[in-house]
Amino acid sequence: MIDLNDIRPVTDFNRDTKAYIKRLKKTGRPEVLTVNGQAEVVVQSAKAYQKLLEAAGLADSLAAIRQGTKEIHEGKGRPMREFLEELANQHGFSLK
């Protein structure tokens, strides 16, 4: 969630960019910049952005695991050995 205290006009950002960057690094929170009172962009530190990307990647992985588990319980899928043999045949190598 964005804190209402983290919504600021882009003109303020332009006037004192260094202070903004310092605050973004210190708090780790994103800020919304507005133009004519309308939200236009979100800015955040590179470290906070990387953390966000990692969390999104983890969420995607967990969703895929849940989907796979659901399919297994529904009887979908096939034995691992069968899959590996097919893969080996497609790429011209042997599992033996």
mmCIF file as gemmi writes it, N, C-alpha and C atoms, coordinates in Angstrom:
data_model
loop_
_atom_site.group_PDB
_atom_site.id
_atom_site.type_symbol
_atom_site.label_atom_id
_atom_site.label_alt_id
_atom_site.label_comp_id
_atom_site.label_asym_id
_atom_site.label_entity_id
_atom_site.label_seq_id
_atom_site.pdbx_PDB_ins_code
_atom_site.Cartn_x
_atom_site.Cartn_y
_atom_site.Cartn_z
_atom_site.occupancy
_atom_site.B_iso_or_equiv
_atom_site.pdbx_formal_charge
_atom_site.auth_seq_id
_atom_site.auth_asym_id
_atom_site.pdbx_PDB_model_num
ATOM 1 N N . MET Axp A 1 ? 0.833 -1.181 0 1 0 ? 1 A 1
ATOM 2 C CA . MET Axp A 1 ? 0 0 0 1 0 ? 1 A 1
ATOM 3 C C . MET Axp A 1 ? 0.878 1.245 0 1 0 ? 1 A 1
ATOM 4 N N . ILE Axp A 2 ? 0.386 2.259 -0.643 1 0 ? 2 A 1
ATOM 5 C CA . ILE Axp A 2 ? 1.075 3.545 -0.669 1 0 ? 2 A 1
ATOM 6 C C . ILE Axp A 2 ? 0.506 4.402 0.449 1 0 ? 2 A 1
ATOM 7 N N . ASP Axp A 3 ? 1.397 4.933 1.253 1 0 ? 3 A 1
ATOM 8 C CA . ASP Axp A 3 ? 1.013 5.846 2.325 1 0 ? 3 A 1
ATOM 9 C C . ASP Axp A 3 ? 0.653 7.195 1.702 1 0 ? 3 A 1
ATOM 10 N N . LEU Axp A 4 ? -0.415 7.817 2.162 1 0 ? 4 A 1
ATOM 11 C CA . LEU Axp A 4 ? -0.814 9.125 1.62 1 0 ? 4 A 1
ATOM 12 C C . LEU Axp A 4 ? 0.271 10.177 1.795 1 0 ? 4 A 1
ATOM 13 N N . ASN Axp A 5 ? 1.162 9.967 2.762 1 0 ? 5 A 1
ATOM 14 C CA . ASN Axp A 5 ? 2.285 10.894 2.947 1 0 ? 5 A 1
ATOM 15 C C . ASN Axp A 5 ? 3.351 10.719 1.871 1 0 ? 5 A 1
ATOM 16 N N . ASP Axp A 6 ? 3.241 9.658 1.078 1 0 ? 6 A 1
ATOM 17 C CA . ASP Axp A 6 ? 4.226 9.379 0.037 1 0 ? 6 A 1
ATOM 18 C C . ASP Axp A 6 ? 3.719 9.763 -1.352 1 0 ? 6 A 1
ATOM 19 N N . ILE Axp A 7 ? 2.776 10.687 -1.411 1 0 ? 7 A 1
ATOM 20 C CA . ILE Axp A 7 ? 2.263 11.21 -2.677 1 0 ? 7 A 1
ATOM 21 C C . ILE Axp A 7 ? 2.687 12.669 -2.758 1 0 ? 7 A 1
ATOM 22 N N . ARG Axp A 8 ? 3.444 12.977 -3.8 1 0 ? 8 A 1
ATOM 23 C CA . ARG Axp A 8 ? 4.027 14.321 -3.906 1 0 ? 8 A 1
ATOM 24 C C . ARG Axp A 8 ? 4.011 14.808 -5.358 1 0 ? 8 A 1
ATOM 25 N N . PRO Axp A 9 ? 4.013 16.107 -5.544 1 0 ? 9 A 1
ATOM 26 C CA . PRO Axp A 9 ? 4.039 16.657 -6.904 1 0 ? 9 A 1
ATOM 27 C C . PRO Axp A 9 ? 5.4 16.434 -7.571 1 0 ? 9 A 1
ATOM 28 N N . VAL Axp A 10 ? 5.361 16.165 -8.861 1 0 ? 10 A 1
ATOM 29 C CA . VAL Axp A 10 ? 6.598 15.948 -9.608 1 0 ? 10 A 1
ATOM 30 C C . VAL Axp A 10 ? 7.475 17.206 -9.586 1 0 ? 10 A 1
ATOM 31 N N . THR Axp A 11 ? 6.876 18.374 -9.464 1 0 ? 11 A 1
ATOM 32 C CA . THR Axp A 11 ? 7.678 19.606 -9.414 1 0 ? 11 A 1
ATOM 33 C C . THR Axp A 11 ? 8.577 19.621 -8.176 1 0 ? 11 A 1
ATOM 34 N N . ASP Axp A 12 ? 8.075 19.097 -7.041 1 0 ? 12 A 1
ATOM 35 C CA . ASP Axp A 12 ? 8.917 18.999 -5.84 1 0 ? 12 A 1
ATOM 36 C C . ASP Axp A 12 ? 10.086 18.054 -6.086 1 0 ? 12 A 1
ATOM 37 N N . PHE Axp A 13 ? 9.807 16.944 -6.752 1 0 ? 13 A 1
ATOM 38 C CA . PHE Axp A 13 ? 10.851 15.974 -7.078 1 0 ? 13 A 1
ATOM 39 C C . PHE Axp A 13 ? 11.915 16.635 -7.954 1 0 ? 13 A 1
ATOM 40 N N . ASN Axp A 14 ? 11.472 17.39 -8.942 1 0 ? 14 A 1
ATOM 41 C CA . ASN Axp A 14 ? 12.412 18.067 -9.843 1 0 ? 14 A 1
ATOM 42 C C . ASN Axp A 14 ? 13.248 19.111 -9.114 1 0 ? 14 A 1
ATOM 43 N N . ARG Axp A 15 ? 12.665 19.804 -8.146 1 0 ? 15 A 1
ATOM 44 C CA . ARG Axp A 15 ? 13.38 20.842 -7.4 1 0 ? 15 A 1
ATOM 45 C C . ARG Axp A 15 ? 14.466 20.279 -6.495 1 0 ? 15 A 1
ATOM 46 N N . ASP Axp A 16 ? 14.209 19.111 -5.904 1 0 ? 16 A 1
ATOM 47 C CA . ASP Axp A 16 ? 15.151 18.583 -4.918 1 0 ? 16 A 1
ATOM 48 C C . ASP Axp A 16 ? 15.331 17.069 -5.077 1 0 ? 16 A 1
ATOM 49 N N . THR Axp A 17 ? 15.792 16.688 -6.253 1 0 ? 17 A 1
ATOM 50 C CA . THR Axp A 17 ? 15.953 15.276 -6.586 1 0 ? 17 A 1
ATOM 51 C C . THR Axp A 17 ? 16.866 14.554 -5.601 1 0 ? 17 A 1
ATOM 52 N N . LYS Axp A 18 ? 17.954 15.188 -5.213 1 0 ? 18 A 1
ATOM 53 C CA . LYS Axp A 18 ? 18.906 14.544 -4.294 1 0 ? 18 A 1
ATOM 54 C C . LYS Axp A 18 ? 18.246 14.18 -2.97 1 0 ? 18 A 1
ATOM 55 N N . ALA Axp A 19 ? 17.428 15.071 -2.44 1 0 ? 19 A 1
ATOM 56 C CA . ALA Axp A 19 ? 16.732 14.789 -1.178 1 0 ? 19 A 1
ATOM 57 C C . ALA Axp A 19 ? 15.738 13.644 -1.357 1 0 ? 19 A 1
ATOM 58 N N . TYR Axp A 20 ? 15.07 13.606 -2.489 1 0 ? 20 A 1
ATOM 59 C CA . TYR Axp A 20 ? 14.134 12.517 -2.771 1 0 ? 20 A 1
ATOM 60 C C . TYR Axp A 20 ? 14.868 11.183 -2.796 1 0 ? 20 A 1
ATOM 61 N N . ILE Axp A 21 ? 15.973 11.139 -3.526 1 0 ? 21 A 1
ATOM 62 C CA . ILE Axp A 21 ? 16.734 9.894 -3.632 1 0 ? 21 A 1
ATOM 63 C C . ILE Axp A 21 ? 17.216 9.444 -2.256 1 0 ? 21 A 1
ATOM 64 N N . LYS Axp A 22 ? 17.681 10.382 -1.465 1 0 ? 22 A 1
ATOM 65 C CA . LYS Axp A 22 ? 18.137 10.05 -0.113 1 0 ? 22 A 1
ATOM 66 C C . LYS Axp A 22 ? 16.988 9.465 0.718 1 0 ? 22 A 1
ATOM 67 N N . ARG Axp A 23 ? 15.811 10.086 0.631 1 0 ? 23 A 1
ATOM 68 C CA . ARG Axp A 23 ? 14.654 9.613 1.388 1 0 ? 23 A 1
ATOM 69 C C . ARG Axp A 23 ? 14.202 8.237 0.885 1 0 ? 23 A 1
ATOM 70 N N . LEU Axp A 24 ? 14.185 8.044 -0.432 1 0 ? 24 A 1
ATOM 71 C CA . LEU Axp A 24 ? 13.777 6.762 -1.002 1 0 ? 24 A 1
ATOM 72 C C . LEU Axp A 24 ? 14.697 5.634 -0.53 1 0 ? 24 A 1
ATOM 73 N N . LYS Axp A 25 ? 15.994 5.913 -0.499 1 0 ? 25 A 1
ATOM 74 C CA . LYS Axp A 25 ? 16.949 4.905 -0.028 1 0 ? 25 A 1
ATOM 75 C C . LYS Axp A 25 ? 16.758 4.619 1.455 1 0 ? 25 A 1
ATOM 76 N N . LYS Axp A 26 ? 16.512 5.679 2.225 1 0 ? 26 A 1
ATOM 77 C CA . LYS Axp A 26 ? 16.389 5.523 3.678 1 0 ? 26 A 1
ATOM 78 C C . LYS Axp A 26 ? 15.119 4.761 4.057 1 0 ? 26 A 1
ATOM 79 N N . THR Axp A 27 ? 13.987 5.125 3.456 1 0 ? 27 A 1
ATOM 80 C CA . THR Axp A 27 ? 12.715 4.515 3.857 1 0 ? 27 A 1
ATOM 81 C C . THR Axp A 27 ? 12.452 3.182 3.164 1 0 ? 27 A 1
ATOM 82 N N . GLY Axp A 28 ? 12.956 3.03 1.943 1 0 ? 28 A 1
ATOM 83 C CA . GLY Axp A 28 ? 12.673 1.827 1.174 1 0 ? 28 A 1
ATOM 84 C C . GLY Axp A 28 ? 11.257 1.792 0.623 1 0 ? 28 A 1
ATOM 85 N N . ARG Axp A 29 ? 10.496 2.858 0.859 1 0 ? 29 A 1
ATOM 86 C CA . ARG Axp A 29 ? 9.108 2.924 0.393 1 0 ? 29 A 1
ATOM 87 C C . ARG Axp A 29 ? 9.037 3.648 -0.955 1 0 ? 29 A 1
ATOM 88 N N . PRO Axp A 30 ? 8.112 3.245 -1.805 1 0 ? 30 A 1
ATOM 89 C CA . PRO Axp A 30 ? 7.908 3.968 -3.061 1 0 ? 30 A 1
ATOM 90 C C . PRO Axp A 30 ? 7.149 5.265 -2.8 1 0 ? 30 A 1
ATOM 91 N N . GLU Axp A 31 ? 7.268 6.186 -3.736 1 0 ? 31 A 1
ATOM 92 C CA . GLU Axp A 31 ? 6.506 7.428 -3.669 1 0 ? 31 A 1
ATOM 93 C C . GLU Axp A 31 ? 5.792 7.643 -4.995 1 0 ? 31 A 1
ATOM 94 N N . VAL Axp A 32 ? 4.592 8.181 -4.919 1 0 ? 32 A 1
ATOM 95 C CA . VAL Axp A 32 ? 3.816 8.495 -6.106 1 0 ? 32 A 1
ATOM 96 C C . VAL Axp A 32 ? 4.052 9.964 -6.437 1 0 ? 32 A 1
ATOM 97 N N . LEU Axp A 33 ? 4.384 10.234 -7.693 1 0 ? 33 A 1
ATOM 98 C CA . LEU Axp A 33 ? 4.554 11.619 -8.141 1 0 ? 33 A 1
ATOM 99 C C . LEU Axp A 33 ? 3.347 11.994 -8.979 1 0 ? 33 A 1
ATOM 100 N N . THR Axp A 34 ? 2.834 13.178 -8.714 1 0 ? 34 A 1
ATOM 101 C CA . THR Axp A 34 ? 1.63 13.635 -9.403 1 0 ? 34 A 1
ATOM 102 C C . THR Axp A 34 ? 1.941 14.763 -10.371 1 0 ? 34 A 1
ATOM 103 N N . VAL Axp A 35 ? 1.107 14.879 -11.39 1 0 ? 35 A 1
ATOM 104 C CA . VAL Axp A 35 ? 1.138 15.993 -12.336 1 0 ? 35 A 1
ATOM 105 C C . VAL Axp A 35 ? -0.283 16.525 -12.382 1 0 ? 35 A 1
ATOM 106 N N . ASN Axp A 36 ? -0.423 17.799 -12.057 1 0 ? 36 A 1
ATOM 107 C CA . ASN Axp A 36 ? -1.75 18.427 -12 1 0 ? 36 A 1
ATOM 108 C C . ASN Axp A 36 ? -2.701 17.65 -11.093 1 0 ? 36 A 1
ATOM 109 N N . GLY Axp A 37 ? -2.179 17.154 -9.99 1 0 ? 37 A 1
ATOM 110 C CA . GLY Axp A 37 ? -2.999 16.467 -9 1 0 ? 37 A 1
ATOM 111 C C . GLY Axp A 37 ? -3.333 15.019 -9.32 1 0 ? 37 A 1
ATOM 112 N N . GLN Axp A 38 ? -2.863 14.522 -10.455 1 0 ? 38 A 1
ATOM 113 C CA . GLN Axp A 38 ? -3.146 13.137 -10.856 1 0 ? 38 A 1
ATOM 114 C C . GLN Axp A 38 ? -1.881 12.285 -10.735 1 0 ? 38 A 1
ATOM 115 N N . ALA Axp A 39 ? -2.027 11.092 -10.176 1 0 ? 39 A 1
ATOM 116 C CA . ALA Axp A 39 ? -0.885 10.182 -10.06 1 0 ? 39 A 1
ATOM 117 C C . ALA Axp A 39 ? -0.364 9.859 -11.453 1 0 ? 39 A 1
ATOM 118 N N . GLU Axp A 40 ? 0.95 9.99 -11.634 1 0 ? 40 A 1
ATOM 119 C CA . GLU Axp A 40 ? 1.563 9.742 -12.943 1 0 ? 40 A 1
ATOM 120 C C . GLU Axp A 40 ? 2.614 8.644 -12.902 1 0 ? 40 A 1
ATOM 121 N N . VAL Axp A 41 ? 3.496 8.697 -11.903 1 0 ? 41 A 1
ATOM 122 C CA . VAL Axp A 41 ? 4.573 7.701 -11.825 1 0 ? 41 A 1
ATOM 123 C C . VAL Axp A 41 ? 4.837 7.328 -10.373 1 0 ? 41 A 1
ATOM 124 N N . VAL Axp A 42 ? 5.452 6.163 -10.218 1 0 ? 42 A 1
ATOM 125 C CA . VAL Axp A 42 ? 5.894 5.71 -8.906 1 0 ? 42 A 1
ATOM 126 C C . VAL Axp A 42 ? 7.406 5.609 -8.977 1 0 ? 42 A 1
ATOM 127 N N . VAL Axp A 43 ? 8.086 6.161 -7.982 1 0 ? 43 A 1
ATOM 128 C CA . VAL Axp A 43 ? 9.544 6.067 -7.917 1 0 ? 43 A 1
ATOM 129 C C . VAL Axp A 43 ? 9.942 5.348 -6.635 1 0 ? 43 A 1
ATOM 130 N N . GLN Axp A 44 ? 11.029 4.603 -6.73 1 0 ? 44 A 1
ATOM 131 C CA . GLN Axp A 44 ? 11.551 3.933 -5.549 1 0 ? 44 A 1
ATOM 132 C C . GLN Axp A 44 ? 13.029 3.661 -5.76 1 0 ? 44 A 1
ATOM 133 N N . SER Axp A 45 ? 13.703 3.318 -4.679 1 0 ? 45 A 1
ATOM 134 C CA . SER Axp A 45 ? 15.123 3.036 -4.776 1 0 ? 45 A 1
ATOM 135 C C . SER Axp A 45 ? 15.337 1.74 -5.545 1 0 ? 45 A 1
ATOM 136 N N . ALA Axp A 46 ? 16.523 1.594 -6.118 1 0 ? 46 A 1
ATOM 137 C CA . ALA Axp A 46 ? 16.85 0.381 -6.861 1 0 ? 46 A 1
ATOM 138 C C . ALA Axp A 46 ? 16.817 -0.84 -5.945 1 0 ? 46 A 1
ATOM 139 N N . LYS Axp A 47 ? 17.278 -0.687 -4.713 1 0 ? 47 A 1
ATOM 140 C CA . LYS Axp A 47 ? 17.278 -1.799 -3.761 1 0 ? 47 A 1
ATOM 141 C C . LYS Axp A 47 ? 15.849 -2.252 -3.448 1 0 ? 47 A 1
ATOM 142 N N . ALA Axp A 48 ? 14.95 -1.308 -3.228 1 0 ? 48 A 1
ATOM 143 C CA . ALA Axp A 48 ? 13.555 -1.636 -2.947 1 0 ? 48 A 1
ATOM 144 C C . ALA Axp A 48 ? 12.899 -2.277 -4.162 1 0 ? 48 A 1
ATOM 145 N N . TYR Axp A 49 ? 13.259 -1.795 -5.353 1 0 ? 49 A 1
ATOM 146 C CA . TYR Axp A 49 ? 12.7 -2.363 -6.576 1 0 ? 49 A 1
ATOM 147 C C . TYR Axp A 49 ? 13.156 -3.813 -6.758 1 0 ? 49 A 1
ATOM 148 N N . GLN Axp A 50 ? 14.43 -4.077 -6.496 1 0 ? 50 A 1
ATOM 149 C CA . GLN Axp A 50 ? 14.949 -5.438 -6.601 1 0 ? 50 A 1
ATOM 150 C C . GLN Axp A 50 ? 14.221 -6.366 -5.628 1 0 ? 50 A 1
ATOM 151 N N . LYS Axp A 51 ? 13.99 -5.885 -4.418 1 0 ? 51 A 1
ATOM 152 C CA . LYS Axp A 51 ? 13.264 -6.67 -3.413 1 0 ? 51 A 1
ATOM 153 C C . LYS Axp A 51 ? 11.85 -6.979 -3.905 1 0 ? 51 A 1
ATOM 154 N N . LEU Axp A 52 ? 11.208 -6.003 -4.533 1 0 ? 52 A 1
ATOM 155 C CA . LEU Axp A 52 ? 9.873 -6.19 -5.086 1 0 ? 52 A 1
ATOM 156 C C . LEU Axp A 52 ? 9.879 -7.239 -6.197 1 0 ? 52 A 1
ATOM 157 N N . LEU Axp A 53 ? 10.882 -7.179 -7.08 1 0 ? 53 A 1
ATOM 158 C CA . LEU Axp A 53 ? 10.99 -8.164 -8.154 1 0 ? 53 A 1
ATOM 159 C C . LEU Axp A 53 ? 11.184 -9.567 -7.599 1 0 ? 53 A 1
ATOM 160 N N . GLU Axp A 54 ? 11.999 -9.69 -6.566 1 0 ? 54 A 1
ATOM 161 C CA . GLU Axp A 54 ? 12.227 -11 -5.956 1 0 ? 54 A 1
ATOM 162 C C . GLU Axp A 54 ? 10.944 -11.541 -5.329 1 0 ? 54 A 1
ATOM 163 N N . ALA Axp A 55 ? 10.188 -10.684 -4.666 1 0 ? 55 A 1
ATOM 164 C CA . ALA Axp A 55 ? 8.928 -11.106 -4.065 1 0 ? 55 A 1
ATOM 165 C C . ALA Axp A 55 ? 7.932 -11.53 -5.147 1 0 ? 55 A 1
ATOM 166 N N . ALA Axp A 56 ? 7.892 -10.794 -6.247 1 0 ? 56 A 1
ATOM 167 C CA . ALA Axp A 56 ? 6.99 -11.148 -7.349 1 0 ? 56 A 1
ATOM 168 C C . ALA Axp A 56 ? 7.405 -12.482 -7.964 1 0 ? 56 A 1
ATOM 169 N N . GLY Axp A 57 ? 8.697 -12.705 -8.11 1 0 ? 57 A 1
ATOM 170 C CA . GLY Axp A 57 ? 9.19 -13.976 -8.65 1 0 ? 57 A 1
ATOM 171 C C . GLY Axp A 57 ? 8.821 -15.136 -7.747 1 0 ? 57 A 1
ATOM 172 N N . LEU Axp A 58 ? 8.96 -14.933 -6.449 1 0 ? 58 A 1
ATOM 173 C CA . LEU Axp A 58 ? 8.594 -15.972 -5.49 1 0 ? 58 A 1
ATOM 174 C C . LEU Axp A 58 ? 7.093 -16.26 -5.566 1 0 ? 58 A 1
ATOM 175 N N . ALA Axp A 59 ? 6.289 -15.219 -5.669 1 0 ? 59 A 1
ATOM 176 C CA . ALA Axp A 59 ? 4.835 -15.403 -5.774 1 0 ? 59 A 1
ATOM 177 C C . ALA Axp A 59 ? 4.482 -16.187 -7.034 1 0 ? 59 A 1
ATOM 178 N N . ASP Axp A 60 ? 5.149 -15.883 -8.14 1 0 ? 60 A 1
ATOM 179 C CA . ASP Axp A 60 ? 4.907 -16.621 -9.389 1 0 ? 60 A 1
ATOM 180 C C . ASP Axp A 60 ? 5.283 -18.093 -9.231 1 0 ? 60 A 1
ATOM 181 N N . SER Axp A 61 ? 6.422 -18.359 -8.585 1 0 ? 61 A 1
ATOM 182 C CA . SER Axp A 61 ? 6.865 -19.743 -8.374 1 0 ? 61 A 1
ATOM 183 C C . SER Axp A 61 ? 5.874 -20.497 -7.499 1 0 ? 61 A 1
ATOM 184 N N . LEU Axp A 62 ? 5.413 -19.87 -6.434 1 0 ? 62 A 1
ATOM 185 C CA . LEU Axp A 62 ? 4.45 -20.522 -5.544 1 0 ? 62 A 1
ATOM 186 C C . LEU Axp A 62 ? 3.135 -20.811 -6.268 1 0 ? 62 A 1
ATOM 187 N N . ALA Axp A 63 ? 2.702 -19.9 -7.113 1 0 ? 63 A 1
ATOM 188 C CA . ALA Axp A 63 ? 1.472 -20.119 -7.876 1 0 ? 63 A 1
ATOM 189 C C . ALA Axp A 63 ? 1.638 -21.307 -8.826 1 0 ? 63 A 1
ATOM 190 N N . ALA Axp A 64 ? 2.802 -21.416 -9.461 1 0 ? 64 A 1
ATOM 191 C CA . ALA Axp A 64 ? 3.056 -22.538 -10.369 1 0 ? 64 A 1
ATOM 192 C C . ALA Axp A 64 ? 3.099 -23.858 -9.605 1 0 ? 64 A 1
ATOM 193 N N . ILE Axp A 65 ? 3.699 -23.857 -8.42 1 0 ? 65 A 1
ATOM 194 C CA . ILE Axp A 65 ? 3.75 -25.064 -7.591 1 0 ? 65 A 1
ATOM 195 C C . ILE Axp A 65 ? 2.339 -25.467 -7.171 1 0 ? 65 A 1
ATOM 196 N N . ARG Axp A 66 ? 1.533 -24.492 -6.751 1 0 ? 66 A 1
ATOM 197 C CA . ARG Axp A 66 ? 0.146 -24.787 -6.372 1 0 ? 66 A 1
ATOM 198 C C . ARG Axp A 66 ? -0.633 -25.386 -7.543 1 0 ? 66 A 1
ATOM 199 N N . GLN Axp A 67 ? -0.439 -24.808 -8.73 1 0 ? 67 A 1
ATOM 200 C CA . GLN Axp A 67 ? -1.14 -25.306 -9.917 1 0 ? 67 A 1
ATOM 201 C C . GLN Axp A 67 ? -0.693 -26.733 -10.223 1 0 ? 67 A 1
ATOM 202 N N . GLY Axp A 68 ? 0.594 -27 -10.151 1 0 ? 68 A 1
ATOM 203 C CA . GLY Axp A 68 ? 1.107 -28.347 -10.398 1 0 ? 68 A 1
ATOM 204 C C . GLY Axp A 68 ? 0.577 -29.341 -9.389 1 0 ? 68 A 1
ATOM 205 N N . THR Axp A 69 ? 0.548 -28.951 -8.135 1 0 ? 69 A 1
ATOM 206 C CA . THR Axp A 69 ? 0.016 -29.823 -7.075 1 0 ? 69 A 1
ATOM 207 C C . THR Axp A 69 ? -1.456 -30.125 -7.325 1 0 ? 69 A 1
ATOM 208 N N . LYS Axp A 70 ? -2.202 -29.113 -7.718 1 0 ? 70 A 1
ATOM 209 C CA . LYS Axp A 70 ? -3.631 -29.297 -8.015 1 0 ? 70 A 1
ATOM 210 C C . LYS Axp A 70 ? -3.808 -30.292 -9.163 1 0 ? 70 A 1
ATOM 211 N N . GLU Axp A 71 ? -2.998 -30.144 -10.202 1 0 ? 71 A 1
ATOM 212 C CA . GLU Axp A 71 ? -3.104 -31.042 -11.355 1 0 ? 71 A 1
ATOM 213 C C . GLU Axp A 71 ? -2.743 -32.474 -10.981 1 0 ? 71 A 1
ATOM 214 N N . ILE Axp A 72 ? -1.769 -32.646 -10.114 1 0 ? 72 A 1
ATOM 215 C CA . ILE Axp A 72 ? -1.407 -33.986 -9.654 1 0 ? 72 A 1
ATOM 216 C C . ILE Axp A 72 ? -2.59 -34.617 -8.933 1 0 ? 72 A 1
ATOM 217 N N . HIS Axp A 73 ? -3.219 -33.859 -8.051 1 0 ? 73 A 1
ATOM 218 C CA . HIS Axp A 73 ? -4.367 -34.369 -7.302 1 0 ? 73 A 1
ATOM 219 C C . HIS Axp A 73 ? -5.56 -34.666 -8.21 1 0 ? 73 A 1
ATOM 220 N N . GLU Axp A 74 ? -5.625 -33.991 -9.341 1 0 ? 74 A 1
ATOM 221 C CA . GLU Axp A 74 ? -6.7 -34.232 -10.307 1 0 ? 74 A 1
ATOM 222 C C . GLU Axp A 74 ? -6.373 -35.39 -11.246 1 0 ? 74 A 1
ATOM 223 N N . GLY Axp A 75 ? -5.203 -35.99 -11.053 1 0 ? 75 A 1
ATOM 224 C CA . GLY Axp A 75 ? -4.811 -37.125 -11.882 1 0 ? 75 A 1
ATOM 225 C C . GLY Axp A 75 ? -4.179 -36.733 -13.203 1 0 ? 75 A 1
ATOM 226 N N . LYS Axp A 76 ? -3.854 -35.487 -13.354 1 0 ? 76 A 1
ATOM 227 C CA . LYS Axp A 76 ? -3.197 -35.03 -14.579 1 0 ? 76 A 1
ATOM 228 C C . LYS Axp A 76 ? -1.697 -35.265 -14.423 1 0 ? 76 A 1
ATOM 229 N N . GLY Axp A 77 ? -0.997 -35.258 -15.5 1 0 ? 77 A 1
ATOM 230 C CA . GLY Axp A 77 ? 0.448 -35.456 -15.455 1 0 ? 77 A 1
ATOM 231 C C . GLY Axp A 77 ? 0.81 -36.863 -15.884 1 0 ? 77 A 1
ATOM 232 N N . ARG Axp A 78 ? 2.095 -37.185 -15.764 1 0 ? 78 A 1
ATOM 233 C CA . ARG Axp A 78 ? 2.579 -38.51 -16.15 1 0 ? 78 A 1
ATOM 234 C C . ARG Axp A 78 ? 3.839 -38.82 -15.37 1 0 ? 78 A 1
ATOM 235 N N . PRO Axp A 79 ? 4.235 -40.061 -15.373 1 0 ? 79 A 1
ATOM 236 C CA . PRO Axp A 79 ? 5.432 -40.43 -14.611 1 0 ? 79 A 1
ATOM 237 C C . PRO Axp A 79 ? 6.684 -39.694 -15.115 1 0 ? 79 A 1
ATOM 238 N N . MET Axp A 80 ? 7.561 -39.364 -14.201 1 0 ? 80 A 1
ATOM 239 C CA . MET Axp A 80 ? 8.782 -38.633 -14.522 1 0 ? 80 A 1
ATOM 240 C C . MET Axp A 80 ? 9.63 -39.395 -15.535 1 0 ? 80 A 1
ATOM 241 N N . ARG Axp A 81 ? 9.76 -40.703 -15.344 1 0 ? 81 A 1
ATOM 242 C CA . ARG Axp A 81 ? 10.593 -41.511 -16.244 1 0 ? 81 A 1
ATOM 243 C C . ARG Axp A 81 ? 10.085 -41.399 -17.685 1 0 ? 81 A 1
ATOM 244 N N . GLU Axp A 82 ? 8.78 -41.448 -17.851 1 0 ? 82 A 1
ATOM 245 C CA . GLU Axp A 82 ? 8.184 -41.332 -19.188 1 0 ? 82 A 1
ATOM 246 C C . GLU Axp A 82 ? 8.55 -39.986 -19.818 1 0 ? 82 A 1
ATOM 247 N N . PHE Axp A 83 ? 8.43 -38.937 -19.042 1 0 ? 83 A 1
ATOM 248 C CA . PHE Axp A 83 ? 8.772 -37.601 -19.539 1 0 ? 83 A 1
ATOM 249 C C . PHE Axp A 83 ? 10.247 -37.514 -19.92 1 0 ? 83 A 1
ATOM 250 N N . LEU Axp A 84 ? 11.111 -38.021 -19.05 1 0 ? 84 A 1
ATOM 251 C CA . LEU Axp A 84 ? 12.549 -37.947 -19.316 1 0 ? 84 A 1
ATOM 252 C C . LEU Axp A 84 ? 12.94 -38.744 -20.553 1 0 ? 84 A 1
ATOM 253 N N . GLU Axp A 85 ? 12.322 -39.908 -20.742 1 0 ? 85 A 1
ATOM 254 C CA . GLU Axp A 85 ? 12.609 -40.701 -21.935 1 0 ? 85 A 1
ATOM 255 C C . GLU Axp A 85 ? 12.181 -39.956 -23.196 1 0 ? 85 A 1
ATOM 256 N N . GLU Axp A 86 ? 11.022 -39.333 -23.157 1 0 ? 86 A 1
ATOM 257 C CA . GLU Axp A 86 ? 10.564 -38.553 -24.31 1 0 ? 86 A 1
ATOM 258 C C . GLU Axp A 86 ? 11.517 -37.388 -24.591 1 0 ? 86 A 1
ATOM 259 N N . LEU Axp A 87 ? 11.934 -36.724 -23.559 1 0 ? 87 A 1
ATOM 260 C CA . LEU Axp A 87 ? 12.86 -35.607 -23.708 1 0 ? 87 A 1
ATOM 261 C C . LEU Axp A 87 ? 14.183 -36.076 -24.301 1 0 ? 87 A 1
ATOM 262 N N . ALA Axp A 88 ? 14.686 -37.188 -23.795 1 0 ? 88 A 1
ATOM 263 C CA . ALA Axp A 88 ? 15.944 -37.739 -24.303 1 0 ? 88 A 1
ATOM 264 C C . ALA Axp A 88 ? 15.819 -38.094 -25.78 1 0 ? 88 A 1
ATOM 265 N N . ASN Axp A 89 ? 14.703 -38.719 -26.155 1 0 ? 89 A 1
ATOM 266 C CA . ASN Axp A 89 ? 14.484 -39.079 -27.559 1 0 ? 89 A 1
ATOM 267 C C . ASN Axp A 89 ? 14.418 -37.85 -28.454 1 0 ? 89 A 1
ATOM 268 N N . GLN Axp A 90 ? 13.774 -36.796 -27.987 1 0 ? 90 A 1
ATOM 269 C CA . GLN Axp A 90 ? 13.652 -35.562 -28.77 1 0 ? 90 A 1
ATOM 270 C C . GLN Axp A 90 ? 15.016 -34.936 -29.029 1 0 ? 90 A 1
ATOM 271 N N . HIS Axp A 91 ? 15.939 -35.119 -28.079 1 0 ? 91 A 1
ATOM 272 C CA . HIS Axp A 91 ? 17.244 -34.46 -28.194 1 0 ? 91 A 1
ATOM 273 C C . HIS Axp A 91 ? 18.365 -35.444 -28.545 1 0 ? 91 A 1
ATOM 274 N N . GLY Axp A 92 ? 17.986 -36.663 -28.865 1 0 ? 92 A 1
ATOM 275 C CA . GLY Axp A 92 ? 18.945 -37.629 -29.372 1 0 ? 92 A 1
ATOM 276 C C . GLY Axp A 92 ? 19.958 -38.147 -28.381 1 0 ? 92 A 1
ATOM 277 N N . PHE Axp A 93 ? 19.575 -38.359 -27.151 1 0 ? 93 A 1
ATOM 278 C CA . PHE Axp A 93 ? 20.495 -38.976 -26.19 1 0 ? 93 A 1
ATOM 279 C C . PHE Axp A 93 ? 19.777 -40.054 -25.397 1 0 ? 93 A 1
ATOM 280 N N . SER Axp A 94 ? 20.571 -40.871 -24.733 1 0 ? 94 A 1
ATOM 281 C CA . SER Axp A 94 ? 20.035 -41.998 -23.999 1 0 ? 94 A 1
ATOM 282 C C . SER Axp A 94 ? 20.129 -41.754 -22.5 1 0 ? 94 A 1
ATOM 283 N N . LEU Axp A 95 ? 19.188 -42.281 -21.763 1 0 ? 95 A 1
ATOM 284 C CA . LEU Axp A 95 ? 19.212 -42.157 -20.299 1 0 ? 95 A 1
ATOM 285 C C . LEU Axp A 95 ? 19.973 -43.299 -19.644 1 0 ? 95 A 1
ATOM 286 N N . LYS Axp A 96 ? 20.388 -44.284 -20.425 1 0 ? 96 A 1
ATOM 287 C CA . LYS Axp A 96 ? 21.048 -45.47 -19.879 1 0 ? 96 A 1
ATOM 288 C C . LYS Axp A 96 ? 22.492 -45.243 -19.605 1 0 ? 96 A 1
